[in-house]
């Protein structure tokens, strides 16, 4: 078993200690999710572990042949290369073998009589045999197809940011390194690609370390969680759900220990304040212990909960309306004859594959993009807050507090009380020492969080959110979901985040391309499973049907009757099915009522899946018994 060992790793950025004295071990088969608020140093840690930017102190120990593959948030690719050549451009040995073979083949083809060329070609062939590299191109094409990259001759410079990310992913996956490091791997992936990636990683032989905001992905892929918080690393066994439980217990234990220290400190302080004559030289040890205790006070730090309490403008009954709307760009049809009526407190999700025009639809709703045909209406009281995918340009020399005071120095919260920009920053996890920080020193996630806060400060009553989960940490997302649950206006969100859509949207629209727009109701994950990703379910149904056919009696055979035990089962099975259906309905309602409480929803989801599994088994059994009864 190969291992990746880290001892006493420390990294400092300016005056800020990102992480201090970290030590841990990652073994083959480990699936580690790294979580932490934006700016806590997650990407810096990944850079240090990959060797891209070594840490200031500490050691990393591996076997000599240990290989690391690192997918960055923005892969560094040569824009002049084609997609296929970009994948081959990696520095892993197998890519070097293929490149050397291709070069030797090309040279030998031009100089077939040259002995050196022939010798070079034979050695290149032997290396291909040694590294089992003959099927590498077909493997690459398979991965690229799963990631929806089919034009292998397209130049990288002409690709979108999401497409470049997928080229980078193909490059690291095909290498099959001992440690696979993935930074936000589900960003820009379509749902079927995410499902494929989850299955791929489940079978992966090496170790995985990933940073992601996708909570469903963390639950399905990881078996360990690392939390980076205030420079320290906390380890938890299990997936994201287990981490939430473990973190809650840790924080409770730390709070209790801190309370005990405070009580002891107050008692010892009284003793220390007594006259020196009342203390003897024999009690010097107690004085030293008090000094250590005093030094340790306030050292326990925990991530604070973000509590957003922001006011909003009054919203009338008329919000937004599209009537027989069509949008096209030349020959490219985005949607046709689409009618939408948005009311107060509507919660709408817009999703679909990359490049089908989801952001274009949102721009139409924002009034930024005119329709090709049809009508667009907006209510007089509507005040739109539009959180776009790209953060607005912010001067690098502007300070954090200035960015908000450009909107207002104070705003009204939902209770009508005045809240200063300074207080809002602290509520949104920008401590006071960061208020004067230059924007250029913020991480990408911190910039996104600041941009979101500015939009919410403007008191909109209609929120348009374009991929709001990209680049935001899970803690911020959880509080954003809680804020949106209390928001009394209208929300329309474009997102690929399955959990976010399930939490926020009551119904939605799925754009599948070529102008096709379908409406769905309820949880998006159900629609995804039942409609978008039906193949696996269909295969299971076919297999079950075939199995049942195999068990049917041959023509002419004697008709089988129910046994005594089966008769007892048949007499109660319909009532049991009805009870299970009622339980499933009750759990679905409970999940809807507790949509802002992730831990509660996860617990309910687990119970729901168990009930649904039992219900499916009962339905299958009912079908088997009914065939016998009906003969």
VEXDREN-65593 format. One record per atom (N, C-alpha, C, O): y negated, x, z. Coordinates in steps of 0.2 Angstrom, whole numbers, plus 5000, padded with zeros to 4 digits. Example, Ala and Ser with C-alpha at 12.3 -4.5 7.8 and 13.67 -1.06 7.14 Angstrom:
! residues 2
502850665039;502250625039;501650665039;501750715042;501150645035;500550685036;500050645039;499450675040;
***
This chain:
! residues 631
500650045000;500050005000;499450045000;499350095004;498950034995;498350074995;497850044999;497849985000;497450095002;496950075007;496250105005;496250155003;495750065007;495050085006;494750085013;494650035017;494550145016;494350155023;493650175023;493450215020;493250135027;492550155028;492450165036;492650135040;492050225037;491950245044;491150255045;490850295041;490850225049;490150235052;489650235046;489250285046;489750185042;489250185036;488550155038;488550105042;488050195036;487350175038;486850175032;486950225028;486450125031;485950125026;485350105028;485250055032;484750135026;484050115028;483650105022;483650155018;483250055022;482750045017;482050045020;481849995023;481650095019;481050105022;481150105029;481450155032;480850055033;480850055040;481450005042;481550005048;481749975038;482249925039;482949955039;483149985034;483349945044;484049965044;484449905042;484549855045;484749915036;485149865032;485749855036;485949805037;486149915037;486749905041;486849975044;486650025042;487149975050;487250025055;487950035057;488149995061;488250095056;488850115059;489450065057;489750045062;489450045051;489949995049;490650035048;490650085045;491150005051;491850035050;492349975048;492349925052;492749985043;493249935042;493749965037;493650015034;494249925036;494849945032;495049885027;495149825029;495049895020;495349845015;495949875012;495949925010;496449835013;497149855010;497249805004;496949755003;497749835000;498049794994;498249724996;498549715001;497949674992;498149604994;497649574998;497649504999;497149605001;496549575005;496149545000;495949574994;495849485002;495349454998;494749435002;494749395006;494249485002;493749485007;493149445004;492849464998;492849405007;492149375005;491649405010;491749395016;491149425007;490549455011;489949405011;489749385005;489749385017;489249335017;488649365022;488749415025;488049335021;487549355025;486849325022;486849315016;486349325025;485749295022;485449345017;485549405017;485049315013;484649355008;484249415011;483949395016;484349475009;483949525012;484349565017;484049615020;484949535019;485349575024;485649635022;485949675026;485649645016;485949715013;486649705010;486949755009;486849645008;487449635004;487549674998;488049714997;487049674994;487149714987;487049784989;487449824985;486649804993;486649874995;487349904998;487549954996;487649865001;488349885004;488849884998;489249934998;488749834993;489249844988;489049904983;489549934981;488449924983;488249984979;488550044982;488750094979;488550044989;488750104993;489550104992;489750164991;489850054993;490550054992;490850074985;491350104985;490450054980;490650064973;490550134971;490750164966;490050164975;489850234974;489250234969;489050294967;488950184967;488350184963;487750214967;487450254964;487650184973;487150214977;487450234984;487450184988;487650294985;487950304992;487550294998;486850294997;487850275003;487450255009;487150325012;487350375010;486650315017;486350375020;486850415024;486750475025;487250375028;487750415032;488450375032;488450315030;488950415034;489650385034;490050405029;489850445024;490750395029;491250415025;491650355022;491750305025;491850365016;492350325013;492950365011;492950415007;493550335013;494150375012;494650335008;494850275010;494950365002;495450324998;495950384996;495850444997;496450354993;496950404989;496550434983;496050404981;496850484981;496450524975;496450484969;495950484965;496950444968;496950404962;496750324963;496850284958;496350314968;496050254970;495550234965;495050274964;495550174962;495050154957;494750094959;494950044962;494050094958;493650034960;493250004953;493050044949;493249944953;492949904947;492349864951;492549824955;491749874948;491149834951;490849794946;490549824941;490849734947;490449684943;489749674947;489749634952;489249694944;488549684947;488249614945;488549584940;487749594948;487449534947;487149534940;487149484936;486849594938;486649604931;486949664928;486649724929;487549664925;487849724922;487449764918;487049734914;487549824918;487149874914;487549894907;488049934908;487349854902;487749864896;487249884890;486649874890;487549924886;487249954880;487049894875;487549864872;486449874874;486249814870;486449824862;486549774859;486549884860;486749894853;487549884852;487749894846;487949884857;488649874856;488849804855;488449754857;489349794851;489649724851;490049704857;490149754862;490149644858;490549624864;491149664865;491249684871;491549664860;492149704861;492049774863;492449804867;491649814859;491449884861;491149884868;491249944871;490749844870;490449844877;491049844882;490949874887;491549804881;492049804886;492449864886;492649894891;492549894880;492849964879;492450024882;492750074883;491850004883;491350064885;491450084892;491050134894;491850044896;491950064903;492250134904;492550164899;492150164909;492350234910;493050244913;493250294916;493350184913;494050194916;494550224911;494450224905;495050264914;495450304910;495750264904;495850294898;495950204905;496350164899;495850154893;496050154888;495150144895;494650134890;494650204886;494550204880;494650254890;494550324887;495150334882;495050364877;495750314884;496350324880;496250284874;496450314868;496050224874;495950184868;495450214863;495550214857;494850234866;494350264862;494550334859;494450344853;494950374862;495150434859;495650424854;495650454849;496050374855;496550354850;496250324843;496350344838;495750284844;495350254838;494950314835;494950314829;494750364838;494350414835;494850464832;494750484826;495450474835;495950514831;496250484825;496350514820;496350414826;496550384820;496050384814;496250394808;495450374816;494950374810;494850444807;494850444801;494950494811;494850564808;495450574804;495450604799;496050564807;496750574803;496750534796;497050564792;496450474796;496450434790;496050474785;496150464779;495550504787;495050534782;495350604780;495150634775;495750634785;496050704783;496750704785;497050744789;497150674781;497950664782;498250734781;498850734784;497950784778;498350844777;498150894782;498450954782;497650874786;497450924792;497950924797;498050874801;498250984799;498750984804;498450974811;498750944815;497850994812;497550984819;497350914819;497450884825;497150874814;497050804814;497750764816;497750724820;498250794813;498950754814;499150774821;499350724824;499050834824;499250844830;498850804835;499050784840;498150804834;497750764838;497950684838;497950654844;498150664833;498350594832;499050584836;499050524839;499450624835;500150624839;500050624847;500350584850;499550664849;499450664856;499050594858;499250574864;498650574854;498350514856;498850454856;498750404860;499350454852;499850404852;500250404858;500450354861;500450474860;500850484866;500450454872;500750424877;499750464872;499350444878;499350364878;499350334883;499350334872;499350264872;500050234875;500050184878;500550274873;501250254876;501250264884;501450214887;500950314886;500950334893;500550284897;500750264902;499950264895;499550214898;499650144897;499350094899;500250134892;500350064890;499750024888;499649974890;499450054883;498750034881;498749994874;498249974872;499349984872;499449954865;499249874865;498949854860;499349844871;499149774871;498449764874;498249704876;498049814875;497449804879;496949764875;496649724878;496949764868;496449724865;496649654865;496249614866;497349634865;497449564865;497349534872;497149484873;497449584877;497249564884;496549544885;496249494888;496149594882;495349584882;495149514879;494749484881;495449504873;495349444869;495449384873;495149334873;496049384877;496249324881;495749314886;495549254888;495549364890;495049364895;494349334892;494049294895;494149364887;493549344884;493549274882;493049234882;494149244879;494249174877;494149134883;493849084883;494449154889;494449114895;493749104898;493549064901;493349164896;492649164898;492149134893;491549144894;492449104888;492049074882;491649124879;491049114877;491849184877;491549234873;492049244867;492449284867;491949204862;492349214856;492049254850;492449274846;491449264850;491149304844;491149374847;490649404850;491649414845;491749484848;491349534844;491249584847;491049514839;490649554835;489849544836;489449584834;489749494841;489049484842;488749544846;489149574851;488149564845;487849624849;487649594856;487349544856;487749644860;487549624867;486849604868;486649564872;486349644864;485649624865;485449554863;484949534865;485849524859;485749454857;486049404862;486049344861;486449424867;486749374872;486249354877;485749394879;486449294880;486049274886;486249314892;486749354892;485849304898;486049344904;486749324906;487149364909;486849254906;487549234908;488149264904;488649274906;487949264897;488549294893;488649374894;489149394894;488049404896;488149474898;488549484904;488949534905;488449434909;488849444915;489549434914;489949464917;489749384909;490449374907;490749434904;491349454904;490349474899;490549534896;490749584902;491249614902;490349594907;490449634912;491049614916;491449664918;491149554917;491749534921;492349544917;492849574920;492349534910;492949554906;493149624907;493649654907;492549664907;492649744908;493049764914;493449804914;492849734920;493149754926;493849724927;494249754930;493949664925;494549624926;495149664922;495649674924;494949684916;495449714912;495649784914;496249814913;495249814918;495349884921;495949874927;496249924928;495949814930;496449804935;496449864941;496849894942;495849874943;495749924948;496049904955;496249854956;496049954959;496349944966;495949904970;496149864974;495249914969;494749864973;494349834968;493949874964;494349774967;493849734963;493249704967;493349664971;492649734965;492049714968;491649664964;491449684958;491549604966;491249554962;490649524965;490749494971;490049534962;489449514965;489249444961;489049444956;489249384965;489149324962;489549314956;489249294950;490149314956;490549304950;490549234946;490649234940;490449184950;490449114947;489749094944;489749044941;489249134945;488649124942;488749124934;489049164932;488449074931;488449064924;489149054921;489249054915;489649034925;490349024923;490348944922;490148904926;490748924917;490848854916;491448834921;491748884923;491548774922;492048754927;492748774926;493148794930;492948764919;493648784918;493748864918;494248884920;493148904917;493248974918;493248994926;493649034927;492948954930;492948964937;493648944939;493948984943;493948894937;494648874939;495148934936;495648954940;495048954930;495449014928;495349074932;495849104934;494749094934;494649144938;494949144945;495249194947;494949084948;495249074954;496049084954;496349114958;496349064948;497049074947;497249144946;497749174948;496749174942;496849244940;496849294947;497249334948;496349274951;496249314957;496849304962;497049344966;497149244962;497749224966;498349264965;498749284969;498349294959;498949334957;498749404956;499249444955;498149424958;497949494957;498249534962;498349524968;498549594960;498949634964;498449684969;498749704974;497849694967;497449744971;497049704976;497249644978;496549734979;496149704984;495449674980;495249704975;495149624984;494549594981;494049594986;494149584992;493449614984;492849604989;492349564985;492049594980;492049504987;491649474983;491049444987;491149424993;490449444984;489849404987;489749344982;489749354976;489749284985;489649224982;489349174986;489549174992;488949124983;488749064987;489149004986;489048954989;489649014982;490148964980;490648944985;491148984986;490548894989;490948884995;491648864994;492148884997;491748824988;492348804986;492748864984;493348874985;492448914980;492748974978;492949014984;493549044984;492549024989;492749064995;493349034998;493749065001;493348964999;493948935002;494548944999;495048955002;494548944992;495148954988;495349024987;495949034985;494949074987;495049134985;495149184991;495649224991;494849184996;494749235001;495349225007;495549165008;495549275010;495949275016;495549315022;495849315027;495049345021;494649375026;493849365024;493649365018;493449365029;492749355028;492349415032;492549425038;491949445029;491449495032;490749465032;490549445027;490449455038;489849435039;489349495041;489449525046;488849505037;488349555038;487749525041;487349485038;487649535047;487049505051;486749555055;487049585060;486049565054;485649605058;485949675059;485949715064;486149705053;486449775052;487149785055;487449835054;487449725058;488149735060;488649695056;488449645052;489249715056;489749685052;490249645057;490549675061;490349585056;490849545059;491449525055;491249495049;492049535057;492649515053;492949455055;493049445062;493249415051;493549355052;494149345048;494149355042;494749325051;495349315047;495349245044;495049195047;495549235038;495549165035;495049155030;494649205028;494949095027;494449085022;493749065025;493649075031;493349035021;492649015023;492648965029;492248965033;493148915028;493148865034;493348905040;493048885046;493848945040;494048985046;493449025049;493349035055;493049055044;492449095046;491949045050;491649075055;491848985048;491348945051;491548935058;491148935063;492248915059;492448905066;492448975070;492248965076;492649025067;492549095071;491849115073;491749135078;491449105068;490749115070;490449075075;490049105079;490549015075;490348965080;490648995087;490248995092;491249015088;491549035094;491149105096;491049115102;491049145091;490749215093;490049205095;489849235100;489649155092;488949145095;488949115101;488549125105;489449065103;489449035109;489649085115;489349085120;490149135113;490249185118;489749235119;489549255125;489349255114;488749295115;488249265119;487949295123;488149195117;487549165121;487749165129;487349165133;488449145130;488649145137;488549215140;488349225146;488749265137;488649335139;487949355140;487749385145;487549335136;486749345137;486549315143;486049335146;486749245144;486549215149;486749245156;486349245161;487349275156;487549305162;487149365163;486949385169;486949405158;486549465159;485849445161;485649485165;485649395159;484949375161;484949355169;484449375172;485449325171;485549305178;485549375182;485249375188;486049415180;486149475184;485449525184;485249555188;485149525178;484549555177;483949535182;483649575186;483949465183;483449445188;483649455195;483149475199;484249455196;484449475203;484349555205;484049565210;484449595200;484349665201;483649685201;483449735204;483249645197;482549655197;482249645204;481749685206;482449595207;482249575214;482349635218;481949655222;482949665218;483149725222;482749785220;482549815225;482649795214;482249855212;481549845214;481249895216;481249785215;480549775217;480449785224;479849785227;481049795228;480949805235;480649875237;480649915232;480449885242;480149945244;480650005243;481249995245;480450055241;480950115240;481250135246;481850165246;480950125252;481250145258;481850095260;482350115263;481850035257;482449995258;483050015254;483649985255;482950065249;483550085245;483650155247;483250195248;484350175247;484550235250;484750285243;484750255238;484850345244;485050385239;485750375236;485850385231;486050335241;486750315239;486750265233;487250255230;486150235232;486150185227;485850205220;485550165217;485750265219;485550295213;485950265207;485650255202;486550265208;486950235202;486750165201;486850145195;486550125206;486350055204;485750055200;485650015196;485250105202;484650105198;484750125191;484450095186;485250175190;485450185183;485750135179;485550115173;486150095183;486450035180;485949985178;485949945173;485449975182;484849925181;484449945174;484349905170;484350015174;483950035168;484350025161;484050005156;485050035162;485450015156;485449945154;485349925148;485449905160;485449825159;484749805156;484749765151;484249835158;483549815156;483549835148;483249805144;483849895146;483849915139;484149865135;484049865129;484749835137;485149795133;484849725132;485149685128;484349705137;484149635136;483849625129;483449665127;484049565127;483749545120;484049575114;483849565109;484549615115;484949655110;485349605106;485449615100;485549555108;486049505105;485549465100;485149425102;485749465094;485349435088;485849385085;486349405083;485549325083;485949275079;485549255074;484949245075;485849235068;485549205063;485249135065;485649095068;484649125064;484349065066;484449005061;484549015055;484448945064;484548885059;483848875056;483348875060;483848865050;483148845046;483048775047;483448735045;482548755050;482348675050;481748665046;481148685048;481848625041;481248615037;481048545038;481448495038;480448535040;480148475042;479448465038;478948485040;479548445032;478948445027;478848365025;479248325024;478148355024;477948295022;478048285015;478148335011;477948225012;477948215005;477448155003;477248115007;477248154997;476848104994;477148034994;477848034993;476847974994;477147914993;477347904986;477047924982;477947874986;478247854979;478347784978;478647744982;478047764972;478147684971;478847674968;479247714967;478947614966;479547594963;479747624957;480347634955;479247634953;479347654946;479347734946;478847764949;479847764944;479947834945;479947864938;479447884935;480547874935;480547904928;481047864924;481547834927;480947854917;481347814913;481347844906;480847864903;481947854904;482147864897;482447804893;482847774896;482147784887;482447734884;482547754877;482147764873;483247744875;483547764869;483247834866;482947844861;483247884871;482947944870;483447994866;484047994867;483148034861;483448084857;483148144858;482448144857;483448204858;483148264858;483548314854;484248314855;483248344849;483648394845;483148454843;482548444843;483448504842;483048564839;483348584833;483848614832;483048564827;483248574821;483948534820;483948474821;484448564818;485148534817;485548524824;486048494824;485248554829;485648554835;485448494839;484848484841;485848454841;485748384844;485948404852;486448424853;485448384856;485548394863;485848324866;486348324870;485448274865;485748204867;485448154862;484948164859;485748094861;485548044857;485647974860;486147964863;485047934859;485047864862;485247864869;485647824871;484947914873;485147914880;484547874884;483947874883;484847824888;484447784893;484547804900;485147804902;484047814904;484047834911;483547794915;482947804912;483647764920;483147734924;483247764931;483747754935;482747804933;482747844940;482347804945;481747784944;482647784950;482347744956;482247784962;482447844962;481947754967;481747784973;482447804976;482947764976;482447864979;483047894983;483647904979;484247914981;483547904972;484147914968;484347994969;483848034969;484948004969;485248074969;485648084963;486248064963;485448124958;485748134952;485948204950;485548244951;486548214948;486748284946;486748284938;486948234935;486548344936;486648354928;487048414928;486848464930;487648414924;488048474924;488348474917;488348424913;488748524916;489048534909;489148604908;488848654911;489448624902;489548694900;488848734899;488348694898;488848794899;488248834897;488048824890;488448814885;487348814889;487148814883;487148744879;486948734873;487248694883;487248624880;486648584881;486548534878;486148614884;485448584885;485348544891;484948504892;485648564897;485548534903;484748554906;484448504908;484548614905;483848624907;483348594902;482848574904;483548584896;483148544891;483048474894;482448444893;483548444896;483548374898;483048374905;482648324905;483148424909;482748424915;481948434913;481548404916;481848474908;481148484905;480848424902;480248404903;481348374899;481048314897;480848274903;480348234903;481248264908;481148224914;480548254917;480148214920;480348314917;479748344920;479148334916;478548354918;479248304909;478648294905;478448364902;477948364899;478848414902;478648474898;478948484891;478748524888;479348434889;479648444883;479648374879;479948324882;479348364874;479348294870;479948274867;480348324865;480148214867;480748184864;480648184856;480148184854;481248194853;481248184846;481148114844;480848094839;481448074848;481447994847;481547964854;481847994858;481347904854;481347864860;480747874865;480247904863;480747844871;480147844875;480347874882;480847864884;479847904885;479847934891;479247904895;478647904893;479447874901;478947844906;478947874912;479547894915;478347884916;478347914922;477847864927;477347844924;478047854933;477647814937;477047844939;476947904939;476547804941;475847834943;475847874949;475447914950;476347854954;476347894960;476747954960;476847984965;477147964955;477548024955;477248084955;476748104952;477448134960;477248204960;477848244960;478248244965;477948284955;478548314953;478548384956;478048424956;479048404960;479148474962;479748504958;480248484958;479548554953;480048584949;480248654950;479848694950;480848654953;481148724954;481548744948;482148724947;481248794945;481548814938;482048874940;482048904945;482448884935;482948944935;482649004936;482849054940;482049014933;481749084933;481149074938;480749034937;481149114943;480549114947;479949134944;479849174940;479349094945;478749104942;478549174944;478749214949;478149204939;477849274940;477449284946;476949244947;477649334950;477249344956;476949414956;477349464955;476349424957;476049494957;476449534963;476549514969;476649594961;477049634965;476649654971;476849674977;475949654970;475449684975;475249624980;474849634985;475549564979;475349504983;475749504989;476349524989;475549494995;475949485001;476249425002;475949374999;476749415006;477149355007;476749295009;476749245006;476349315014;475849255017;475349235012;475249175012;475149275008;474649265003;474949214998;474549164995;475549224996;475849184991;475849104993;475849064989;475949094999;475949025002;475249005003;475148945001;474849045006;474149015007;473749005001;473248965001;474049024995;473749004988;473848934987;473448894984;474348904991;474448834990;474048794996;473648744994;474148815002;473748785007;473948835014;474448865014;473448835018;473548875024;473948835029;474248855034;473848765029;474248715033;474448655029;474148645024;475048625031;475248565028;475448515033;475448535039;475548455031;475748405036;476548395035;476848395030;476848395041;477648385041;477748315041;477348275040;478448295041;478648225040;478348185046;478448115045;478148215051;477848175057;477148165057;476848145062;476848195052;476048195051;475748255055;475148255056;476148305058;475848355062;475748415057;476048425052;475148455059;474948515055;475448565056;475648585062;475648605051;476148655051;475748715047;475648705041;475748775050;475348825047;475848865042;476548855043;475648895037;476048935032;476448985036;477049005034;476149015041;476549065045;477149035049;477649065049;477048975051;477548945055;478148925050;478748925051;477948905044;478448885039;478848945037;479448945036;478549005036;478849065034;479349075039;479949095038;479249075046;479649085051;480249035051;480849055052;480148975050;480648925049;481148935044;481748925044;480848975038;481248985033;481549055032;481649085027;481649085038;481949145039;481549205037;481849255034;480849205037;480449255036;480049275042;479549245044;480349325046;480049335053;479349365052;479149385047;478949365057;478249375057;478149445054;477649455051;478549495056;478449565053;478549565045;478249615042;478749515042;478849515035;478249485032;478149485025;477849445035;477249405032;476749455028;476549425023;476649515030;476249555027;476549605022;476249645019;477249585021;477649625016;477449615009;477349555007;477349665005;477249654998;477849624994;478449644996;477749584990;478249544986;478749584983;479349574983;478549644980;478949694977;479549724981;480049744979;479449714988;479949744993;480449694994;480949704998;480349624992;480849574993;481449584989;481449604983;482049564991;482649554987;482549494982;482149454983;482949494977;482949434973;483049374976;482749324975;483549364981;483649304985;483049284989;482949224990;482749334992;482149324996;481549294992;481249254994;481549324986;480949294981;481149224979;480649184979;481749204978;481949134976;481849094982;481549034981;481949114988;481849074994;481149064995;480949004997;480749114994;479949104995;479749054989;479249014991;479949064983;479749014978;479948944980;479548894978;480548934982;480748864984;480348834990;480148774989;480148874994;479648855000;479048834997;478748784999;478748874992;478048854990;478148784986;477648744987;478648774983;478748704979;478748654984;478448594983;479148664990;479248604995;478548594998;478448545001;478148654999;477548645003;477048594999;476648565002;477148584993;476648544989;476848474989;476548434986;477248454994;477448384996;477648344990;477348284989;478048364986;478248324980;478648264982;478948264988;478648204978;479148154980;479648144975;480148104976;479648184969;480248194965;480348264964;479948304962;481048284966;481248354965;481648364959;482148334959;481448404955;481948434949;482148504951;481748544951;482748514952;483048574954;483548604948;484048574947;483348664945;483748694940;484148744943;483848804944;484748734944;485248784947;484948814953;484848874954;484848774958;484548794964;485048844969;484748874973;485648844967;486148884971;486148954969;486348994973;485948964963;485949034961;485449084965;484849064966;485749134968;485349184971;485149164978;484749204982;485349104981;485149084988;485749094992;486349084990;485649114998;486249135002;486549065005;486149015005;487149065008;487449005010;487048965015;487048905016;486749005020;486448975026;485848935023;485648885025;485448965018;484848935015;485148865012;484748815012;485648875008;485948815004;486148755009;485948705008;486448775015;486648725019;486048685022;486048625023;485448725024;484848695026;484548655021;484248605022;484548685015;484248645009;484548575008;484248525007;485248575009;485648515008;485448465014;485448405013;485348495020;485148445025;484448415024;484348365026;484048465021;483348435020;483348385014;483048335015;483748395009;483848345004;484148285006;483948225003;484548285011;484848225014;484348185017;484448115017;483848215020;483348175023;482748155019;482348115020;482748185013;482148175008;482148105006;482648085003;481648075006;481548005004;481347994997;481347934995;481248044993;481048034986;481648034982;482248024984;481548054976;482148054970;482248134969;481848174969;482948144968;483148214967;483548214960;484048174960;483448254956;483848274950;483948344950;483548384950;484648364950;484848434950;485248454945;485748424944;485148504941;485648544937;485948594941;485648634944;486648594941;487048644945;487748644942;488048604939;487948714943;488648724942;489048724949;489648734949;488648724954;488948724961;489348664963;488948614964;489948664963;490348604964;490248574971;490148514972;490148614976;490048584983;489348554983;489248504986;488848594980;488148564981;488148504977;487848454980;488448494971;488448424968;488748374972;488548314972;489348394975;489648344979;489248324985;489248264987;488848364988;488448354994;487848314992;487648264996;487548324986;486848294985;486948234980;486548184982;487348234975;487248184970;487748124971;488348134973;487448064971;487848004971;488147984964;488647954964;487848004959;488147994952;487748054948;487348084950;488048054942;487748114938;487948104930;488248054928;487648154926;487748154919;488148224917;487848274919;488648214913;488948274911;488848284903;489048244899;488548344902;488348354895;488948404892;488948454894;489248374887;489848414884;489648454878;490048484875;489048444875;488848474869;488848424863;489148374863;488548444858;488448404852;488248334853;488348284850;487748324858;487448264859;487848214864;487548164866;488348234866;488848194870;488548194878;488548254881;488448144880;488248134887;488648084891;488548024888;488948094896;489348044899;489148044907;488948084910;489147984909;488947964916;489547964920;490047934918;489547994926;490047984931;489747964938;489147974939;490247934942;490047904948;490447934954;490947954953;490147944959;490447974965;490448054965;490048084962;490948084968;490948154969;491148184962;491548164959;490748244961;490848274955;491548314954;491848314949;491748334960;492448374960;492948324958;493448354955;492948264960;493448214957;493448204950;493948204946;492848194947;492748194940;492948254936;493248254931;492848314939;493048374937;493748374936;494048394931;494148354941;494848364942;495148304937;495648324934;494848254937;495148194933;495048194926;495448174922;494448224924;494248214917;494148284914;494348294908;493748324917;493548394914;494148444913;494248474909;494548444919;495148484919;495748444919;496148454924;495848404914;496448364915;497148394913;497648364914;497148454910;497748484907;498248494912;498848474911;498048524918;498548544923;498848474926;499448474927;498448424927;498648364929;499148334924;499648304926;498948334918;499348304913;500048344912;500548314912;500048414913;500648444913;501148424918;501748424917;500848414924;501248394930;501548324929;502148314931;501148284926;501348214925;501948214919;502448184920;501848254914;502348264909;503048294912;503548264911;502948344917;503548374920;503848324924;504448314924;503448284928;503748234932;504148174928;504648154930;503848154923;504148104918;504748134915;505248094915;504748194913;505348224910;505948224916;506548214914;505748244922;506248254927;506548184928;507148174929;506148134928;506348064930;506848044924;507348004925;506648064918;507048044912;507748074913;508248044911;507748134915;508348174916;508848144921;509448144921;508548104926;508948074931;509148004929;509547974933;508847974924;509047904922;509847904920;510047954917;510147854922;510847844920;510947844912;510447814909;511447864909;511547864902;511747794900;511947754904;511547774894;511747704891;512447694893;512947734891;512547634895;513247604896;513547624903;514047594905;513147664907;513347674913;513247624918;512847574916;513547614924;513547564928;512847564932;512547614934;512547504932;511847504935;511847514943;512347494946;511447564945;511447584952;511047534956;510447504954;511247514962;510847474967;510547514972;510747574974;510147484976;509847514982;510347524987;510747474988;510347584990;510747594996;510447555002;509847525002;510747545008;510447515014;509847545016;509347515017;509847615016;509247655018;508647645013;508147635015;508847645007;508347635002;508047565002;507447555001;508447515004;508147445005;507647435010;507147405010;507847475016;507347475022;506747515019;506147485021;506747565016;506247595013;505747555008;505147555009;506147515004;505747474999;505447415003;504847395000;505647395008;505347335012;504647355015;504247315016;504547415016;503947445020;503547485015;502947495017;503747505010;503347555006;502647535004;502147575003;502647475001;502047444999;501447435004;500947455003;501747415010;501247415016;500947485018;500447495019;501447535018;501247605019;500747635014;500247665016;500847615008;500347635002;499747605004;499147635003;499647535005;499047505007;498647535013;498047545012;499047555018;498747585024;498447655022;497947675024;498847695018;498647755015;497947755011;497547795011;497947705006;497347695002;496747675006;496247695005;496847635012;496347615016;496047685020;495447695021;496547725022;496347785025;495947835021;495447865023;496147835015;495847875010;495147855008;494647895008;495047785008;494447755007;493947775013;493347785012;494247765019;493847775025;493647855025;493047865027;494047895023;493847965024;493347985018;492848025020;493447955013;492847965007;492247945010;491747975009;492147885013;491547855016;491247905021;490647915022;491747935026;491547975031;491248045028;490748065031;491548065023;491248125019;490548115017;490148155017;490448055014;489848035011;489348025017;488748045016;489548005023;489047995028;488848065032;488348065035;489348105031;489248175034;489148225029;489248285030;488848215023;488748265018;488348325020;488448375017;487848315025;487448375027;487848425032;487548475033;488348395035;488748435040;489348475036;489848435036;489248535034;489748565030;490448575034;490948555032;490448595041;491048595045;491348535045;492048525045;491048475046;491348415047;491648395040;492148365040;491248405035;491548385028;492148425026;492648395024;492148485028;492748535027;493348505030;493948495028;493248485037;493748455041;494048395038;494648375037;493548345036;493748285033;494048295026;494548255024;493848345022;494148355016;494848375017;495348355013;495048425022;495648445023;496148385025;496748375022;495848335029;496248275031;496348235025;496848205024;495848225021;495848185015;496448215010;496748175007;496448275009;496948305004;497648295007;498048275003;497748295013;498348285016;498548205015;499148195013;498148165016;498248095015;498348075008;498848045006;497948105003;498048094996;498748124994;499048094989;498948184997;499648204995;500148164997;500648144993;500148135003;500648085006;500648025001;501147994999;500048005000;499947944995;500247954989;500647904986;500148014986;500448024979;501248024979;501548004975;501448054985;502248054986;502447984987;503047964984;502147944990;502347874991;502347834985;502747794983;501847844981;501747814974;502347834970;502647794966;502447904970;503047924966;503747894968;504147874964;503747894975;504447864977;504447784976;504947764974;503847754976;503847684974;504047674967;504447624965;503847714963;504047714955;504747724955;505047684951;505047764958;505747784958;506147714960;506647694957;505947694966;506347634969;506247574964;506747534964;505647564962;505547504957;505947504951;506147454949;506047564948;506547574942;507247544944;507547514940;507447564950;508147544952;508147464953;508647434951;507647444957;507647374958;507547334952;507947274951;507147354947;507147314940;507647324935;507747294930;508047384937;508647394933;508547414926;509047434922;
***
